[in-house]
Amino acid sequence: MERFFFVAFRLHFPPMDQHQASSRIRDLTAELNEHNHRYYVLDNPIISDAEYDKRLRELQDLETDFPELILPDSPSQRVGSLPIAGFEPLTHTIPMLSLANAMDEQELLDFDARIRKDLEIDRLDYVIEPKLDGLGVELVYINGLFSAGSTRGDGFNGENITQNLRTLKSLPLRLRNNKRPIPPYLEVRGEVFLGHKDFEQLNQTQLDNDKQIFANPRNAAAGSLRQLDSRITSSRNLLINIYAAGRIDDFSVDTHMDFFQALKDWGFPVNDRYELCSGIAPVIAFHKQLEADRESLNYDIDGSVTKVNSLSLQDQLGIRSRSPRWAIAGKFKARQEVTKILSIEPSVGRTGAVTPVANLEPVHLGGVMVARATLHNQAEIDRKDIREGDTVVVQRAGDVIPEVVKAILDKRPPGSQPYLIPERCPVCQGHVLRLEGEAKHYCQNISCPAQIKGRIEHFVAKRCLDIDGFGTKLVSQLVDTGRINSIADIYSLTAEQLADLDRMAEKSALNIMEAVETSKTADLWRLIHGLGIRNVGEHISKVLAKKYGSLRALGKASADDLEATHEVGPIVARGIVEFFKETDNLTLLTKLVDAGLNPEQDSAISKEGKFVGLSFVFTGKLEIFNRDSARELVESQGGSTAASISKNIDYLVAGPGAGSKLEKAAKLGVQVLTEAEFREMAEV
């Protein structure tokens, strides 16, 4: 049963002076927080709701009389505050990475085999837990007090939702220190979600108030947590489970299981359905059990998460650019329904990719009404033999993206024909080709309106050139009226051309022109990101800007040089090289430079030092350095670093626990150094 916070009337207690009130407020705050912990986290209350409400009203009355004595962890602070104008960005000190997915049992086996090979270990201990279907958040505690909280965002920057998170009844505002010391600085990650019963009650309330209902509990939780009025968030019974660490100062444990116990000791709610497994076989068995129990739970899960239990082995395995190598998400079989394909049409995206899309007879699927589903590419259509008019099985891939699984051949109408992606673009009639090594077809006409609009919208977006006022409608008007035909044309626009557009006032036009002019001084990474180079997102754009310092230097980089860059793999490197080989792209860049858009950034890699011209890879556990500080030292002395061994690497620095990289280095003739030898070479 939900415990509601309200004051029905003011109770009368004996008058107190400030000293007495301060003592009583401290006692009541501590007592009520203990009862909240028992109620929301342990599910073991020891007083009635009526008795709890009596104590809470006494505390609120005292806080009304002595507002200067209100404590930051007072339960009265959970009721929400006045609306705010918007959420401020909050940067994660350690990126909140996503997880690689295992779609079936074999991929879990492959994950286990791969990391055992890297670590040269016969058997690993894993911790497996449910993958909650909610909204990922990060919480920051300073000296045990809840200080700030944010959404995951893009993994590097989230939205500051501190006030909304304060309203969650199970989230401790002050950590408990009766079992273990509290770190002076603590970041933890978790998932905010909504139980099924509370979801049903929320939707009934929405209906009663003639408001739109939520499609599923995840949407309801995300919408509730991102309310600008935290009082609305407070009115909804959001739950939270903590499962991972960010930065933690002055704290050390050996295993993920030990960390779970620390979380519980500090008073955090932790999902109780987790298990320590020796080897991958019990992991797979537990994953299957979770899937079987899925429908009986009072909250949504969309899979399992498996992590290497040893934190030192996690450190040895390291991370990719967007995901850790020591963890994987096991996905459940998607929910499926049967419907009919009314037609198939090609859709052209921002990069020119032509994706076949099936228009369906609408079907209710996993809490959402689905009328369109992706067919991915021609190879998938051929493999599944999907045709217009087919009765098909559809599912939400990963419980999110609708896709066609298969056709039911017994119900195929007579005279149906195989579907082929057209040779001409449906938008501009340009040639459509499938390039060697690519799964998708691409429109070759870079002036295709479908690409132009998408590329411009990406270029002007907040996380790219950030040209304020350049919204989707304006882009459509400018392209449709022929005022711009490429991103370079943005910089030849005049205020008069803008003012002539529908619903465009002169002042708005001048503001946009000012924003366009300001964008010429944008950081280099924003321009790289804005160009829309395939597989180059915001984070990799920052990595490239830091290393190369200018577009000119980046454009001259070879594939080998790019691959020697930490976090840049062969697929990304190839996309960059191909981008700068295209004559039309070079023409576009020349126009941008002529318009005054040619930012440069001081490269993190020095042009002089002990390591000029040398490249390093670091593996195993380093005793003096961590890997990041070792890479920074190399780059500050003119060298370069990479994440993997290749023939272009000069040295592999190997600490204890080094795995398969040693074997690969030996095969390629790469010299191996101990950490001590590296320190001697660096003279540190």
C-alpha positions as CSV (number, residue, x, y, z in Angstrom):
1,M,0.0,0.0,0.0
2,E,1.3,3.4,-0.9
3,R,2.1,5.7,2.0
4,F,0.8,9.2,1.2
5,F,2.4,12.4,2.6
6,F,-0.2,15.1,3.5
7,V,-1.3,17.3,6.3
8,A,-5.0,17.1,7.0
9,F,-4.9,19.5,10.0
10,R,-2.3,21.0,12.4
11,L,-1.9,19.0,15.5
12,H,-1.1,20.9,18.8
13,F,2.1,20.1,20.6
14,P,3.6,21.8,23.6
15,P,5.5,25.0,22.6
16,M,9.3,24.6,22.2
17,D,12.2,26.9,22.0
18,Q,14.7,26.7,19.1
19,H,17.1,24.3,20.9
20,Q,14.3,21.9,21.8
21,A,12.8,22.2,18.3
22,S,16.2,21.4,16.8
23,S,16.6,18.3,18.9
24,R,13.1,17.1,18.2
25,I,13.4,17.7,14.4
26,R,16.6,15.7,14.3
27,D,15.0,12.8,16.2
28,L,11.8,12.8,14.1
29,T,13.8,13.0,10.8
30,A,16.0,10.1,11.8
31,E,13.0,8.1,13.0
32,L,10.8,8.7,10.0
33,N,13.7,7.9,7.6
34,E,14.1,4.6,9.4
35,H,10.4,3.8,9.0
36,N,10.6,4.8,5.3
37,H,13.6,2.4,4.8
38,R,11.6,-0.4,6.5
39,Y,8.5,0.4,4.5
40,Y,9.9,1.0,1.0
41,V,13.1,-0.9,0.9
42,L,12.8,-3.8,3.4
43,D,9.0,-4.2,3.0
44,N,8.8,-4.7,6.8
45,P,7.0,-1.7,8.5
46,I,6.8,-1.8,12.3
47,I,4.3,1.1,12.8
48,S,0.9,1.8,11.3
49,D,0.3,4.4,8.6
50,A,-1.7,6.4,11.0
51,E,1.1,6.5,13.5
52,Y,3.6,7.4,10.8
53,D,1.4,10.3,9.6
54,K,1.1,11.6,13.2
55,R,4.9,11.8,13.5
56,L,5.2,13.4,10.0
57,R,2.6,16.1,10.9
58,E,4.5,16.9,14.0
59,L,7.7,17.3,12.0
60,Q,6.0,19.5,9.4
61,D,4.5,21.7,12.1
62,L,7.9,22.2,13.7
63,E,9.5,22.9,10.3
64,T,6.8,25.5,9.6
65,D,7.6,27.2,12.9
66,F,11.4,26.8,12.5
67,P,12.1,26.7,8.7
68,E,15.8,27.4,9.3
69,L,16.1,24.0,11.1
70,I,14.8,21.9,8.2
71,L,17.3,19.1,7.5
72,P,18.3,18.2,3.9
73,D,17.2,14.6,4.4
74,S,13.8,15.5,6.0
75,P,11.0,13.3,4.6
76,S,9.0,16.5,4.1
77,Q,11.3,17.4,1.3
78,R,9.9,14.6,-0.9
79,V,6.6,16.3,-1.7
80,G,8.0,18.3,-4.7
81,S,8.6,21.9,-5.4
82,L,7.3,24.6,-7.8
83,P,7.7,24.1,-11.5
84,I,11.1,24.9,-13.2
85,A,11.7,26.3,-16.7
86,G,13.7,23.3,-17.9
87,F,16.4,20.8,-17.0
88,E,20.0,21.8,-16.9
89,P,22.7,19.4,-18.3
90,L,24.8,17.4,-15.9
91,T,28.0,15.7,-17.0
92,H,28.8,12.2,-15.8
93,T,32.3,12.0,-14.3
94,I,32.5,8.4,-15.7
95,P,30.4,7.7,-18.9
96,M,27.2,5.7,-18.4
97,L,27.9,3.0,-21.0
98,S,25.3,0.9,-22.7
99,L,25.5,-2.9,-22.9
100,A,26.2,-5.3,-25.7
101,N,23.3,-7.6,-26.3
102,A,23.1,-11.4,-26.5
103,M,20.0,-12.3,-28.4
104,D,20.2,-16.1,-27.8
105,E,22.0,-18.7,-25.7
106,Q,24.8,-19.1,-28.2
107,E,25.7,-15.4,-27.9
108,L,26.0,-15.8,-24.1
109,L,28.3,-18.8,-24.7
110,D,30.3,-16.7,-27.2
111,F,30.6,-13.9,-24.6
112,D,31.9,-16.3,-22.0
113,A,34.4,-17.9,-24.4
114,R,35.7,-14.6,-25.6
115,I,36.5,-13.1,-22.2
116,R,37.9,-16.4,-20.8
117,K,40.2,-16.4,-23.8
118,D,41.2,-12.8,-23.2
119,L,41.8,-13.5,-19.5
120,E,43.3,-17.0,-20.1
121,I,41.0,-18.4,-17.4
122,D,39.1,-21.7,-17.6
123,R,36.0,-20.6,-15.5
124,L,34.6,-17.3,-14.4
125,D,32.2,-16.3,-11.7
126,Y,29.3,-14.1,-12.9
127,V,26.5,-12.2,-11.3
128,I,23.3,-12.2,-13.2
129,E,20.3,-9.9,-12.4
130,P,17.1,-8.8,-14.1
131,K,17.3,-6.0,-16.7
132,L,14.7,-3.6,-15.5
133,D,12.6,-1.8,-18.2
134,G,12.7,1.8,-16.9
135,L,14.8,4.9,-17.1
136,G,18.5,4.8,-16.2
137,V,19.7,7.5,-13.7
138,E,22.8,8.5,-11.8
139,L,22.8,9.6,-8.1
140,V,25.5,11.6,-6.4
141,Y,26.1,11.6,-2.6
142,I,28.5,13.9,-0.9
143,N,29.4,12.9,2.7
144,G,26.3,10.6,2.7
145,L,23.8,13.3,1.6
146,F,22.0,13.1,-1.7
147,S,23.4,15.9,-3.7
148,A,22.4,15.5,-7.4
149,G,20.8,13.2,-9.8
150,S,20.5,13.0,-13.6
151,T,19.2,10.9,-16.5
152,R,21.6,8.8,-18.6
153,G,21.2,11.1,-21.6
154,D,23.7,10.2,-24.2
155,G,26.0,8.4,-21.8
156,F,28.2,11.4,-21.3
157,N,25.8,14.2,-20.4
158,G,22.4,13.8,-18.8
159,E,19.6,16.1,-17.5
160,N,19.6,17.3,-13.9
161,I,16.5,15.9,-12.4
162,T,17.6,16.2,-8.7
163,Q,14.3,17.7,-7.5
164,N,12.3,14.9,-9.1
165,L,14.5,12.2,-7.8
166,R,14.1,13.6,-4.2
167,T,10.4,12.7,-4.4
168,L,11.1,8.9,-4.7
169,K,10.2,7.4,-1.3
170,S,12.7,4.5,-1.5
171,L,15.6,6.7,-2.5
172,P,17.7,7.5,0.7
173,L,18.3,11.2,1.1
174,R,21.0,10.4,3.8
175,L,23.0,7.1,3.6
176,R,23.1,4.7,6.6
177,N,26.5,4.2,8.3
178,N,25.7,1.7,11.0
179,K,27.3,-1.2,9.1
180,R,30.1,0.3,7.0
181,P,31.7,3.8,6.5
182,I,30.2,6.1,3.9
183,P,32.6,7.3,1.1
184,P,33.0,11.1,1.0
185,Y,32.0,11.1,-2.7
186,L,29.7,8.4,-4.1
187,E,28.1,8.0,-7.5
188,V,25.7,5.1,-8.1
189,R,23.6,4.1,-11.1
190,G,20.1,2.6,-11.1
191,E,16.8,2.3,-12.9
192,V,13.6,4.1,-12.1
193,F,10.4,2.2,-12.9
194,L,6.7,1.8,-12.2
195,G,5.0,-1.3,-10.9
196,H,2.1,-2.7,-12.9
197,K,-0.6,-1.9,-10.3
198,D,0.6,1.7,-10.0
199,F,0.7,1.9,-13.8
200,E,-2.9,0.8,-14.0
201,Q,-4.0,3.3,-11.3
202,L,-2.1,6.1,-13.0
203,N,-3.8,5.4,-16.4
204,Q,-7.2,5.2,-14.7
205,T,-6.4,8.7,-13.1
206,Q,-5.5,9.9,-16.6
207,L,-8.8,8.7,-18.0
208,D,-10.8,10.2,-15.1
209,N,-9.2,13.5,-15.9
210,D,-9.7,13.2,-19.7
211,K,-6.0,13.0,-20.3
212,Q,-4.0,10.7,-22.6
213,I,-3.0,7.4,-21.1
214,F,0.5,6.0,-21.1
215,A,1.4,3.2,-23.6
216,N,3.4,1.2,-21.1
217,P,5.0,1.4,-17.6
218,R,8.4,2.5,-19.0
219,N,6.9,5.5,-20.8
220,A,4.9,6.3,-17.7
221,A,8.1,6.2,-15.5
222,A,10.1,8.3,-18.0
223,G,7.3,10.8,-18.4
224,S,6.8,11.1,-14.6
225,L,10.5,11.5,-13.9
226,R,10.9,14.3,-16.5
227,Q,8.1,16.5,-15.3
228,L,9.1,20.1,-14.9
229,D,6.7,20.2,-11.9
230,S,8.2,17.8,-9.3
231,R,4.9,17.8,-7.4
232,I,3.5,15.7,-10.3
233,T,6.4,13.3,-9.9
234,S,5.8,13.1,-6.2
235,S,2.2,12.0,-6.8
236,R,3.3,8.9,-8.7
237,N,4.7,5.9,-6.9
238,L,8.0,5.6,-8.8
239,L,10.4,2.9,-7.7
240,I,14.2,2.7,-8.0
241,N,16.7,-0.1,-7.9
242,I,20.5,0.5,-7.7
243,Y,22.8,-1.8,-9.6
244,A,26.1,-0.1,-10.6
245,A,28.8,2.3,-9.4
246,G,30.1,5.4,-10.9
247,R,33.0,7.3,-9.3
248,I,33.5,6.4,-5.6
249,D,36.3,7.9,-3.5
250,D,38.1,6.1,-0.6
251,F,36.2,2.8,-1.1
252,S,37.2,-0.6,-2.2
253,V,35.6,-4.0,-2.5
254,D,36.8,-7.1,-4.5
255,T,33.6,-8.3,-6.2
256,H,30.3,-7.1,-7.6
257,M,28.5,-9.2,-5.0
258,D,30.4,-7.3,-2.3
259,F,29.3,-4.0,-3.9
260,F,25.7,-5.2,-3.8
261,Q,26.1,-5.8,-0.1
262,A,27.6,-2.3,0.4
263,L,24.6,-0.8,-1.4
264,K,22.2,-2.6,0.9
265,D,24.2,-1.5,4.0
266,W,24.0,2.1,2.9
267,G,20.2,1.8,2.5
268,F,19.8,1.6,-1.2
269,P,17.0,-0.5,-2.7
270,V,18.5,-3.4,-4.7
271,N,16.6,-5.9,-6.7
272,D,16.5,-9.2,-4.8
273,R,16.5,-11.4,-7.9
274,Y,20.2,-11.7,-8.5
275,E,22.5,-14.7,-8.3
276,L,26.2,-15.6,-8.2
277,C,27.0,-18.2,-10.9
278,S,30.1,-20.3,-11.4
279,G,30.5,-20.6,-15.1
280,I,28.1,-19.7,-18.0
281,A,25.8,-22.7,-17.7
282,P,24.0,-21.6,-14.5
283,V,23.9,-18.0,-16.0
284,I,21.9,-19.4,-19.0
285,A,19.7,-21.4,-16.7
286,F,18.9,-18.4,-14.5
287,H,18.3,-16.2,-17.6
288,K,15.7,-18.8,-18.7
289,Q,14.1,-18.8,-15.3
290,L,13.8,-15.0,-15.3
291,E,12.1,-15.2,-18.7
292,A,9.7,-17.8,-17.4
293,D,8.9,-15.7,-14.4
294,R,8.6,-12.5,-16.4
295,E,4.8,-12.3,-16.6
296,S,4.4,-13.0,-12.9
297,L,6.4,-10.0,-11.7
298,N,4.8,-6.7,-10.7
299,Y,7.2,-4.8,-12.9
300,D,8.6,-5.0,-16.4
301,I,11.9,-6.6,-17.3
302,D,13.2,-7.1,-20.8
303,G,16.1,-9.4,-20.2
304,S,19.0,-10.1,-17.8
305,V,22.4,-8.5,-17.2
306,T,25.4,-10.7,-16.6
307,K,28.6,-9.2,-15.2
308,V,32.0,-10.6,-14.3
309,N,32.0,-10.8,-10.5
310,S,35.6,-9.9,-9.9
311,L,36.2,-6.2,-10.1
312,S,39.9,-6.6,-10.9
313,L,39.1,-8.8,-13.8
314,Q,36.5,-6.2,-15.0
315,D,39.4,-3.7,-14.9
316,Q,41.6,-6.0,-17.0
317,L,38.9,-6.6,-19.6
318,G,38.2,-2.8,-19.9
319,I,35.7,-1.2,-22.1
320,R,34.9,-0.5,-25.8
321,S,33.9,3.0,-26.9
322,R,30.3,2.5,-25.8
323,S,30.1,-0.7,-23.7
324,P,32.1,-2.7,-21.1
325,R,33.7,-5.9,-22.3
326,W,32.9,-7.6,-18.9
327,A,29.1,-7.4,-19.1
328,I,26.3,-8.3,-21.5
329,A,22.5,-8.0,-21.6
330,G,20.7,-11.2,-22.3
331,K,17.6,-10.3,-24.2
332,F,14.3,-12.2,-23.9
333,K,12.4,-13.6,-26.9
334,A,10.4,-10.6,-28.2
335,R,6.6,-10.5,-27.8
336,Q,4.9,-11.4,-31.1
337,E,1.6,-10.9,-32.9
338,V,0.2,-11.8,-36.3
339,T,-1.0,-9.2,-38.9
340,K,-1.0,-8.4,-42.6
341,I,1.3,-6.4,-44.8
342,L,-0.8,-3.9,-46.7
343,S,2.2,-2.5,-48.7
344,I,6.0,-2.1,-48.7
345,E,7.6,1.2,-49.3
346,P,11.2,2.4,-49.4
347,S,12.1,5.1,-46.8
348,V,15.1,7.3,-47.4
349,G,17.1,8.4,-44.3
350,R,19.5,11.3,-43.5
351,T,22.5,9.4,-44.8
352,G,20.8,8.3,-48.0
353,A,20.1,4.8,-46.7
354,V,17.1,3.2,-48.3
355,T,15.2,1.1,-45.8
356,P,12.1,-1.0,-46.8
357,V,9.2,-0.5,-44.5
358,A,6.1,-2.6,-44.2
359,N,2.7,-0.8,-43.7
360,L,0.7,-3.1,-41.5
361,E,-2.9,-3.7,-40.5
362,P,-2.6,-2.0,-37.0
363,V,-1.9,-4.5,-34.2
364,H,-1.5,-4.1,-30.5
365,L,2.0,-5.3,-29.6
366,G,3.6,-5.1,-26.2
367,G,1.5,-2.1,-25.0
368,V,1.8,-0.1,-28.3
369,M,-0.3,0.0,-31.4
370,V,2.0,-0.9,-34.3
371,A,1.1,0.1,-38.0
372,R,4.6,0.1,-39.5
373,A,7.6,-2.3,-39.2
374,T,11.1,-2.3,-40.6
375,L,12.2,-4.9,-43.1
376,H,15.9,-3.8,-42.6
377,N,17.3,-4.4,-46.1
378,Q,17.0,-6.4,-49.3
379,A,19.0,-9.4,-47.9
380,E,16.6,-9.7,-45.0
381,I,13.6,-9.5,-47.3
382,D,15.1,-12.2,-49.5
383,R,16.1,-14.4,-46.6
384,K,12.6,-14.2,-45.0
385,D,10.8,-14.1,-48.4
386,I,8.5,-11.2,-47.4
387,R,6.0,-9.9,-49.9
388,E,3.1,-7.4,-50.1
389,G,-0.1,-9.0,-49.0
390,D,1.6,-11.6,-46.7
391,T,0.2,-12.5,-43.3
392,V,3.2,-12.1,-41.1
393,V,4.5,-12.5,-37.5
394,V,5.7,-9.2,-36.1
395,Q,7.6,-8.4,-32.9
396,R,9.2,-5.5,-31.2
397,A,12.9,-6.2,-31.4
398,G,14.4,-5.7,-28.0
399,D,10.8,-4.9,-27.0
400,V,11.2,-1.5,-28.8
401,I,11.5,-1.5,-32.6
402,P,8.7,-3.2,-34.6
403,E,10.1,-5.7,-37.1
404,V,8.7,-8.5,-39.3
405,V,9.8,-12.0,-38.2
406,K,8.4,-14.2,-40.9
407,A,5.7,-14.7,-43.4
408,I,3.0,-17.4,-42.9
409,L,3.3,-19.0,-46.4
410,D,0.0,-21.0,-46.1
411,K,-1.9,-17.6,-46.1
412,R,0.0,-16.0,-49.0
413,P,-2.4,-14.6,-51.7
414,P,-2.0,-16.1,-55.2
415,G,0.0,-14.1,-57.7
416,S,2.3,-12.4,-55.2
417,Q,5.7,-11.3,-56.4
418,P,9.0,-10.9,-54.5
419,Y,9.8,-7.4,-53.4
420,L,12.9,-5.6,-54.8
421,I,14.1,-2.2,-53.5
422,P,13.8,0.1,-56.6
423,E,16.8,1.2,-58.6
424,R,15.6,4.8,-58.4
425,C,15.2,6.8,-55.3
426,P,11.5,7.3,-54.4
427,V,12.2,10.9,-53.4
428,C,14.6,12.3,-56.1
429,Q,14.7,9.5,-58.7
430,G,18.5,9.3,-58.2
431,H,20.3,6.0,-58.6
432,V,20.0,3.6,-55.7
433,L,23.0,1.2,-55.2
434,R,24.1,-1.3,-52.6
435,L,27.9,-0.7,-52.1
436,E,30.3,-3.5,-51.6
437,G,30.5,-4.5,-47.9
438,E,27.3,-2.6,-47.0
439,A,24.1,-4.3,-46.0
440,K,21.9,-1.4,-47.1
441,H,21.1,0.3,-50.4
442,Y,22.0,4.1,-50.6
443,C,20.7,6.9,-52.8
444,Q,23.8,8.2,-54.6
445,N,22.4,11.7,-55.2
446,I,23.7,13.9,-52.4
447,S,21.2,16.6,-53.4
448,C,18.3,14.2,-52.6
449,P,15.8,16.3,-50.6
450,A,15.4,13.4,-48.1
451,Q,19.1,13.6,-47.4
452,I,19.4,17.3,-47.5
453,K,16.7,17.9,-44.8
454,G,18.1,15.2,-42.6
455,R,21.7,16.3,-42.9
456,I,20.8,19.9,-42.3
457,E,18.7,19.0,-39.2
458,H,21.6,17.0,-37.9
459,F,24.1,19.7,-38.7
460,V,22.2,22.5,-36.8
461,A,21.2,20.3,-33.9
462,K,22.1,21.2,-30.3
463,R,24.8,18.6,-30.0
464,C,26.3,19.6,-33.4
465,L,26.6,23.3,-34.5
466,D,23.7,24.3,-32.2
467,I,22.1,26.9,-34.5
468,D,19.2,28.1,-32.4
469,G,15.9,28.7,-34.3
470,F,16.8,26.3,-37.1
471,G,14.0,23.8,-36.5
472,T,12.5,21.1,-38.7
473,K,9.8,23.3,-40.2
474,L,12.3,26.0,-41.1
475,V,14.6,23.5,-42.7
476,S,11.7,22.1,-44.8
477,Q,10.7,25.6,-45.9
478,L,14.2,26.5,-46.9
479,V,14.8,23.3,-48.9
480,D,11.3,23.2,-50.5
481,T,11.7,26.8,-51.7
482,G,15.1,26.2,-53.0
483,R,16.9,28.6,-50.7
484,I,19.3,26.0,-49.6
485,N,20.5,22.8,-51.2
486,S,23.3,21.8,-48.8
487,I,24.6,22.6,-45.3
488,A,27.0,25.0,-46.8
489,D,24.1,27.1,-48.1
490,I,23.2,28.0,-44.5
491,Y,26.1,30.4,-44.5
492,S,25.0,32.2,-47.6
493,L,21.5,32.9,-46.4
494,T,20.4,36.5,-45.9
495,A,17.9,38.0,-43.3
496,E,15.7,39.0,-46.2
497,Q,15.5,35.4,-47.5
498,L,14.4,34.3,-44.1
499,A,12.0,37.1,-43.5
500,D,10.1,36.2,-46.7
501,L,9.1,32.8,-45.3
502,D,5.7,32.1,-43.8
503,R,5.4,33.1,-40.1
504,M,8.9,34.5,-40.0
505,A,9.1,37.9,-38.4
506,E,12.0,40.2,-39.1
507,K,13.3,40.0,-35.5
508,S,13.3,36.2,-35.7
509,A,15.2,36.3,-39.0
510,L,17.8,38.5,-37.4
511,N,18.1,36.2,-34.4
512,I,18.7,33.2,-36.7
513,M,21.3,35.0,-38.7
514,E,23.1,35.9,-35.5
515,A,23.0,32.2,-34.4
516,V,24.4,31.2,-37.8
517,E,27.2,33.7,-37.4
518,T,28.0,32.4,-33.9
519,S,28.2,28.8,-35.1
520,K,31.3,29.7,-37.1
521,T,33.2,29.8,-33.8
522,A,31.9,26.3,-32.7
523,D,34.3,23.7,-31.4
524,L,35.9,21.4,-33.9
525,W,34.2,18.3,-32.5
526,R,30.8,19.9,-33.2
527,L,31.7,20.4,-36.9
528,I,33.0,16.8,-37.2
529,H,29.9,15.5,-35.6
530,G,27.7,17.8,-37.7
531,L,29.1,16.4,-41.0
532,G,27.3,13.1,-40.4
533,I,30.2,10.8,-41.2
534,R,29.0,7.3,-40.9
535,N,29.6,5.7,-37.4
536,V,31.1,9.0,-36.1
537,G,29.0,10.2,-33.2
538,E,29.6,12.9,-30.6
539,H,32.1,11.0,-28.5
540,I,34.3,9.8,-31.4
541,S,34.1,13.3,-32.8
542,K,35.6,14.6,-29.6
543,V,38.3,11.9,-29.7
544,L,39.2,12.9,-33.3
545,A,39.2,16.6,-32.6
546,K,41.5,16.1,-29.7
547,K,44.0,14.0,-31.7
548,Y,44.0,15.8,-35.1
549,G,43.3,19.4,-34.2
550,S,41.8,20.4,-37.6
551,L,39.6,19.1,-40.4
552,R,42.6,19.3,-42.8
553,A,44.7,17.0,-40.6
554,L,41.8,14.6,-40.1
555,G,41.2,14.5,-43.8
556,K,44.8,13.5,-44.5
557,A,44.8,10.6,-41.9
558,S,45.2,7.1,-43.2
559,A,43.1,4.2,-42.1
560,D,46.1,2.8,-40.2
561,D,46.7,6.1,-38.4
562,L,43.0,6.3,-37.5
563,E,42.9,2.8,-36.2
564,A,45.9,3.6,-34.0
565,T,43.7,6.1,-32.2
566,H,42.2,4.9,-28.9
567,E,38.5,3.9,-29.4
568,V,38.6,4.2,-33.2
569,G,38.1,0.8,-34.8
570,P,38.4,-0.3,-38.5
571,I,34.7,0.3,-39.3
572,V,34.9,3.9,-38.1
573,A,38.3,4.5,-39.7
574,R,37.0,3.3,-43.1
575,G,34.0,5.6,-42.9
576,I,36.2,8.6,-42.2
577,V,38.6,7.8,-45.1
578,E,35.7,7.2,-47.5
579,F,34.1,10.5,-46.5
580,F,37.2,12.5,-47.3
581,K,37.7,10.6,-50.6
582,E,34.3,11.9,-52.0
583,T,34.8,14.9,-54.3
584,D,31.4,16.3,-53.4
585,N,32.2,16.1,-49.7
586,L,35.5,18.0,-50.3
587,T,33.7,20.6,-52.3
588,L,31.2,21.0,-49.5
589,L,34.0,21.4,-46.9
590,T,35.7,24.0,-49.1
591,K,32.5,26.0,-49.2
592,L,32.3,25.8,-45.4
593,V,35.9,27.0,-45.0
594,D,35.2,29.9,-47.5
595,A,32.2,30.8,-45.3
596,G,34.5,31.2,-42.3
597,L,33.8,27.9,-40.6
598,N,37.3,26.3,-40.0
599,P,37.7,25.6,-36.3
600,E,41.0,24.2,-34.9
601,Q,41.7,22.7,-31.6
602,D,45.0,22.2,-29.9
603,S,45.8,18.5,-30.3
604,A,46.3,16.5,-27.1
605,I,49.2,14.7,-28.8
606,S,52.3,16.7,-28.6
607,K,54.5,17.3,-31.7
608,E,57.6,16.7,-29.7
609,G,58.7,14.5,-26.8
610,K,60.2,11.1,-26.1
611,F,57.5,9.1,-27.8
612,V,57.1,11.0,-31.1
613,G,56.2,8.6,-33.9
614,L,55.7,5.6,-31.4
615,S,52.4,3.9,-30.7
616,F,51.5,2.0,-27.5
617,V,48.8,-0.5,-26.3
618,F,48.3,-1.1,-22.6
619,T,46.9,-4.3,-21.2
620,G,46.6,-6.1,-17.8
621,K,46.6,-4.4,-14.4
622,L,49.2,-1.6,-14.1
623,E,50.4,-0.9,-10.5
624,I,51.6,2.7,-10.7
625,F,49.6,4.0,-13.7
626,N,46.0,3.4,-14.6
627,R,45.5,3.0,-18.4
628,D,44.1,6.5,-18.9
629,S,47.0,8.2,-17.2
630,A,49.4,6.0,-19.1
631,R,47.8,7.0,-22.4
632,E,47.8,10.7,-21.5
633,L,51.6,10.5,-20.7
634,V,52.3,8.9,-24.1
635,E,50.2,11.5,-26.0
636,S,51.7,14.4,-24.0
637,Q,55.2,13.1,-25.2
638,G,54.2,12.9,-28.9
639,G,53.2,9.3,-29.1
640,S,49.8,7.7,-29.9
641,T,47.8,4.9,-28.2
642,A,45.3,2.3,-29.4
643,A,43.0,-0.2,-27.8
644,S,44.0,-3.2,-29.9
645,I,47.2,-4.8,-31.3
646,S,48.0,-4.4,-35.0
647,K,51.2,-4.4,-37.1
648,N,51.3,-0.6,-36.7
649,I,51.8,-0.8,-32.9
650,D,55.4,-0.4,-31.6
651,Y,55.0,-1.4,-28.0
652,L,52.6,-3.5,-25.8
653,V,52.9,-2.5,-22.1
654,A,51.7,-5.6,-20.2
655,G,50.8,-5.8,-16.5
656,P,49.7,-8.8,-14.4
657,G,46.7,-10.6,-15.9
658,A,47.5,-9.7,-19.5
659,G,45.7,-12.0,-21.8
660,S,45.4,-12.7,-25.6
661,K,47.1,-9.4,-26.5
662,L,50.5,-10.9,-25.5
663,E,50.0,-13.8,-28.0
664,K,48.9,-11.5,-30.7
665,A,51.9,-9.2,-30.1
666,A,54.3,-12.1,-30.4
667,K,52.8,-13.2,-33.7
668,L,53.1,-9.6,-35.1
669,G,56.5,-9.0,-33.7
670,V,55.3,-6.1,-31.4
671,Q,57.8,-5.5,-28.5
672,V,56.4,-6.2,-25.1
673,L,57.4,-4.0,-22.1
674,T,56.7,-4.4,-18.4
675,E,55.3,-1.4,-16.6
676,A,58.7,-0.8,-15.0
677,E,60.4,-0.8,-18.4
678,F,57.8,1.6,-19.7
679,R,58.4,3.9,-16.7
680,E,62.1,3.8,-17.4
681,M,61.6,4.7,-21.0
682,A,59.3,7.6,-20.0
683,E,61.8,8.6,-17.3
684,V,59.1,8.8,-14.6
